[in-house]
Amino acid sequence: MAAKKKTKTLPSEERVQVGETFKTRDTVVASGIYVVQPDDKKLGEIEVTCVRGKEFPPCKKCKGKATFTLQTKAKHWKHHDAFGE
């Protein structure tokens, strides 16, 4: 008998507030624009889009360590009732 795959239930996007900070490899709970502060300060801040359910990616130039601060929430089209799957 095949093992049943566990699915990870994410908290509600509404629980995440603008200004909250996350680490590399955390699961993105709220899609949106995040300000990334790589561990290598010479790289400066970077703005990226992250999608709910994916992992915050590692920084290739600073051995994976970075923090991600939510700047603006935005629904990915796949997670919107009008367009989603």
Rosetta blueprint (number, residue, H / E / L):
1 M L
2 A L
3 A L
4 K L
5 K L
6 K L
7 T L
8 K L
9 T L
10 L L
11 P L
12 S L
13 E H
14 E H
15 R H
16 V L
17 Q L
18 V L
19 G L
20 E L
21 T E
22 F E
23 K E
24 T L
25 R L
26 D L
27 T E
28 V L
29 V L
30 A L
31 S L
32 G E
33 I E
34 Y E
35 V E
36 V E
37 Q E
38 P E
39 D L
40 D L
41 K H
42 K H
43 L H
44 G L
45 E L
46 I E
47 E E
48 V E
49 T E
50 C E
51 V L
52 R L
53 G L
54 K L
55 E E
56 F L
57 P L
58 P L
59 C L
60 K L
61 K L
62 C L
63 K L
64 G L
65 K L
66 A E
67 T E
68 F E
69 T E
70 L E
71 Q E
72 T E
73 K E
74 A L
75 K L
76 H L
77 W H
78 K H
79 H H
80 H L
81 D L
82 A L
83 F L
84 G L
85 E L
